[in-house]
Amino acid sequence: MKNLINKSWAIFLGVVILVSCTKNFEEINKDPNSPSVDLAAPDMLLANAIETMTDRVHETFLGEEMGNCWVQHEAKVQYTDEDRYIPRVTVINNTWTSFFASSGQDVVTLYKIGVDRDMPNYQGVALVLKAYISSVLTDLFGDIPYTEAWSAAAEDGGVVSPAYDSQQEVYTDLISILEQANTLLDPDGQPISGDILYNGDILKWKKFANSLKMRLLIRISDRQDPSSAIQTMVNDPGTYPMFESNDDDAQLNYLGAAPNNNPRHENRKTRDDHRVSKTITDFMWTQSSYVDWRICVFADLSANGDFEGIPNGLTSAEAADYNGGGLKMSKIGSYFSQATTPGVLMSYSEVLFCYAEAAFKGWIPGGATAAGTYYEQAIHANYNHYGQDLVDIVDAYFSMGMTADELADDFLVNEDHAWNDAEGIRLIGEEKWITLFDQGLEAWAEWRRLDYPVLVPGPSAVLSEVPKRVYYPSDESARNGTNWAAAKSAQGITSDSDLLTKVWWDVN
Amino acid sequence: MKRFLLLFAVTGSFFVNAVFAQERTISGTVTAEDNGSAVPGVNVILKGTTIGTVTDIDGKYKLAVPAEGGTLVFSFIGLATEEVEIGGRSVIDMVMTAEIKELSEIIVTAIGISRDEKALGYSIQQVQGDEITKAREANIVNAMQGRIAGAIITNTSGAVGASSRVVLRGANSISGNNQPLFVVDGIPISNRLFGGNPTSGDGGGGYGDVNYGNGAADINPDDVESISVLKGPNAAALYGSRASNGVILITTKSGKGKKGVGVSISNTMTFESPLKTPDWQNKYGQGSGGEFEFVDGQGGGTNDGVDESWGPQLNIGLMIPQFNSPWVDQNDHSLGKQPTPWVSNPDNWDNFYETGVTSTTNVSLTGGDDKTSFRGSYTYFDQKGLEPNTFYKRNNLSVSGSSDLTDKLNLSAVANYVNASSDNIPGYGYSAQNVMQQQTWFGRQVDVAALKDYTNSTLGHPFSDIGLIPEGIGGTKFNWNYNYHNNPYFTLYENLNTLDRSRIFGNAKVAYEFTDWLSLFVRSGLDYYSNTNTQRLAAGDVDNGYGQYSERVEIFKEQNTDFLLAFHKKIGTELDLSLNAGGNRMDQNFQVSSSSADELAIPGVYTISNSRVAIVASSDHQTKRINSLYFFGSLGWNNSLFLDFTGRNDWSSTLPEGENSYFYPSVTLSAVLTDLLNVESDVLSFAKVRGGWAKVGSDTDPYQLFPSLSFGAPWGTISSTLGVPNDQPNDQLKPQFVTSIEVGANLRFFQDRITLDATYYSGVAENQIISVPISAASGYTSKWINAGEMTNKGIEIMLGVNPVRTTSGFTWDIDFNWAKNTNKVVELAPGIERYVLGSYWGLQVMAIPGEPYGSLYGYDFLRTPGGEIINDGGVPQQGNLSILGNYTPDWIGGMNNRFTFKGFDFNFLIDMRQGGDIYSVTTTWGRYAGVLEETLIGREGGIVGPGVKEASDGTYVANDVVVSAEEYNKAAYVNSLHYSSVFDAGFIKLREVKFGYTFSKLGNTPFRSINLSVVGRNLAILKSTAPHIDPESSFSNTNIQGLEYGQLPSARSIGFNIGLTF
């Protein structure tokens, strides 16, 4: 018996020692929760990238409070810090992280999958999105990591502290990858899915690529003459199709319920901190010699039954006190806070304004006359963008009984806003500003470039000018300090919280 | 009861050889010295023979012995063995005394081996179970507060079921776990944060969450025999990878050494109240700019959407429509409310708290003889929280047994079953689901008691009044504000966070003694739990008008199987050699699945299927294995010089091939100088010096090696999407090591009336596996690499003084402990200047090279080069980022005084923490919102802020611009300015007071002893400079410490304890 017990021990010991090796370790350490890149479905990646990017562009703290408020489409009526040019550090960090690491890395990965699996249309779409994301980043921050960005993987160089490129270099490459995207995108090629923006319509992606390229060329036009690049595109619409109607608009049609609802809709479930800016109600309604009917969509009626905005840059107390209770002022039109309100990335109307400016400045033929036509078409396109929603509200308030086009014509009679060769740039600037309502980041960029309309900081703003940039995230100072410091110094920035140094393309 | 005793007496006599040549009979009674009661089960043996018996239930025995001579040996575990010559007597009664304790204590060390403290080459500290059961803490981790030198223990809040954090000798890991390993009866048990992040095992965001507690809190103090704290790697090296932060070794009670059958019953009942609440102002009510008038509580009136207290002055006869005023017209709410007196409610929040009641009842049964022992114990713990309708319950059932099946073979097993549950645990952090948030965003005039009827249909709003509520849901809301907050009672009675956890842990062990110098055991242990949390939001909630329901189930399983072959032999008369070799396999599985109905289709029905939107669900599985082989040994010389050594090799599944095997050794040497040098002194009664070196290796979490994509939320009909995770894996990871040295001395003076244990240690943790934050422009926000170095150097002193010991039995003992740890982050990764552990309102908790771990890094005021605050327009401005504090204390200490006299026992424990800082957002928002007392300053005349302003010539002159108190506080205490809300978190607390009396000479009653005590925990903050809060506060037990907002105040607890032993 004793012997048997001893033998059993010996056998047991032997077994334990034998299994103390590393058998099955690879199997045990294989992540069962998520697929490797080899197994990943590009359509699932694409859907996520589009949604993440559009959410961020329209996100309350960024798109609404730094975009719309700074460009004075909206104003804050409670917790007004952002509207007084005190942005939240966390929002700036999140903006950087979201565009670079979330949607940015997604589209870079999508591009790689497209290359690896020989799917040119995914490559093309990925490049368009990369260009969009990068342009938003550089317009916010100026110089950004670009050439060395998205290279953390060992096979990409293992760069964890990427150097910054000048904005000029960034723009040069963005224009070139859009050219490349236009070449890759082939409506007759292998179809894509997961395309929640255009539902797989590759021709529309081509149009978006070229329209976006036009936007970028004009953005840097105070620095670099865009005429030949624009002419190349305009002269060959077969190769370079652009937006031809509102149907081509790059806009994410949000779905009814969280998490697929419009970010403002989500915000309004719990917050009520925003009103229409007095700048825009003055411009479109109160001080205008003739009504711009779009105000009916932009603003709800105030408690006094009027379109009443609130000035930007008040303290919360001032806002609460304003005009007998600032919370009684007009909220942003309920059109914009629906669950399904689209998140617009770029519209046909904007493209027409680009044509108008190009003609006016002689980059394309036609001169001021053509510019005037494009200008009127751009305003019509924007009225039609709101279409029946606009018509219904106007009829409800004013019983006009007009179509959207008739309302636009009615507006264009207004001598302040009707085309006038002598005032071309002012008119384009002002009306583009209106057209870009609720596209705060783009509106703010174009305002910085065109300097119309004239915007003045609110009374309790902490700066004497409207911001010209966003300061770099504090995360970068900690994680990429050397390059961060070099980038600041290259642009002549001395303060860590600088909002006033102009970015490269902002000449005036 | 007698029946039980009889059973054991009979079993006992089973082993007796009673038949032999009868010559004469000896009989007698055995009684105990301390209470005179009969002692059953005592072995009575004729020395040098196998002749013997055991005493019966009445302590009587009868034994036949040879006619001549002989000596009787009376023995019983726990009592001193007595020998008596028989001589000519036929009746021998025996009074037995408790075994006199050796001065050198027996201490449970690694692998559960009991050793004489004298022989140890490292510092180890032990807490006895009875010290923690009377003035009991819900969380056993808290029970060690102030008792263990160098243990920083932070209880997070006063909420029921809240977690606690313990760190020994400072943080070792920059990004990983810094808490010690908990081992119960030789088997590691999980101390994971329940309901935490499935990947990292931690939670702790300050933006709204529920604190479901930490794993070690499932351990029942009533079952604890002793807690050994192995502080450094030297003591803990044998536990391998997870022991680099030390080990808390818990030995549960067993029936061993108990005479016969014992029953004990105890009950502790304590009553809790908030220890410290903010100081509110009571002169101004809700509103802004001095104005307020309630119409709809959403901004429809004058500032009635504002949840701040910058409104009109109170108690001066104003009549203002308020939330609880009658409607002007009950049928037309648009006309608003009638004016009612505008008066203060200073006790509005004090009255909101309810008295917490905590009751613990334990029944335990032990029994055994010299071969077999068992113990069974059941404890019911029931807690009612300070917030209304919050609860926590726990049932602990423990069974253990041990039996010598043969002379050589022993079988033992212990099993613990825990069921913890709660019908509602409150939320915390910046969230509408945390009622405490309303304290700082509040109308000071609001009568909280008026809100109890949260569906008040007379004064409240039908849902249809309130635009944010989805159409088609019926009901009434009644609240003081309809913009940002729920009625607090609505939150607590409708939005329930439940908990239900079942857990089993324990082990079975077979030990075999080949000879008296060679033995082997094989043991298998399990820790398994299934933890279910549900969260509900009722329809009409401010965050989600439709209501919401989510469920999360965590299943954790860890199996450890180990063996140990032990050799122990005296060589000659001087050498004592022990050698041990063992192995262990650990398999750990963790899975979590969660699902939620983000909007409810039918209000009031809480099930996942009741969703009006797509159900969101996810699951996550993690598996990990570590195989280990280890050895350890000890060489003792003359019982005064000891050399100990250990070595362990681990193979971990989490590391890449080629790097997944790693070895680490330790060695210690100790010398008892008083023995070696034959010191016989009245002054110095004992002196020992010791020193050691140790290294501990460790691995990482599963799945850190290869890239993969993660699933995201659905988009309409696309039921799932994919994204690239922000954390970049690395297939080049290597194991990480902590190396440490430790030297120390144990000295005793004046017949041990003064004992001193001093330790110096120094450790370095290098090449850590950390997820370093990298520039998001790289496409990832963090990357796993081996990098970083952190050092800890420190001193721990334990001093015991017995100033008074009289012959009448009065004693006074003082135990001091003091520890200073100097932690330094030496380096992070190349190119990484700061490592963010977490952040809150833009303030970042960081590891910064050259600084101790846990820097609080945020925005200072804008200052002149000379450091003066620059005001612009009369208010301070945001300046540069800088280090504003550090959460790590400079030193910690404790002092326990114990007075005993006859049956009386009086204890009080002082707990101290010097230094360390806390970022208190209670101050930020409380000042911003004008609710704190100090916001009264300048309400009438305005404020001229300290500092300077820029004059027109560019120079700085003293600031003289008067601004309103509202404007000033909102500028100086805005969330983007952190300097003004970072405070010294040091404190001195009266941690515990116990006063008890033990009745022991109970004559013929069935009781062996009765103990009555009055107990108090967390009785007072004797010193603290942090305003409004208990500075000992945190969101969770993760590395992200030093942050505070809206935690439920820590609880002062006072009660009584009764213990009965049969």
Interface residues (C-beta under 8 A of the other chain):
Chain A: I5 N6 W9 F12 L13 V16 I17 V19 S20 C21 T22 N24 F25 E26 I28 N29 K30 D31 P32 N33 S34 P35 S36 V37 A40 A41 D43 M44 L45 A47 N48 A49 E51 T52 Q78 D81 I86 R88 V89 T90 W96 T97 F100 A101 S102 G104 Q105 D106 V108 T109 I144 P145 E148 A149 W150 S151 A152 A153 V159 V160 S161 P162 G194 I196 L255 A257 A258 P259 N260 R268 K269 T270 R271 D272 A303 T315 S316 A317 E318 A320 D321 G325 L327 K328 V462 P473 S474 D475 E476 S477 A478 R479 N480 G481 T482 N483 D496 S497
Chain B: S288 G289 E291 Q298 G299 G300 G301 T302 N303 G305 V306 W310 L409 A432 L468 N483 Y484 Y512 F514 L520 V522 V542 D543 N544 G545 T561 F563 L565 G583 R585 D598 E599 R612 V613 A614 V616 S619 D620 H621 T623 K624 R625 N627 S628 L629 W651 S653 T654 E657 N660 S661 P702 Y703 L705 F706 P707 S708 L709 S710 F711 G712 A713 P714 W715 G716 I718 S720 T721 L722 G723 V724 P725 N726 Q728 V772 P773 I774 S775 A776 A777 S778 G779 Y780 T781 K783 G831 I832 E833 R834 Y835 V836 S839 W841 G842 Q844 M846 Y859 D872 Q877 Q878 N880 L881 S964 E966 E967 K970 V974 N975 S976
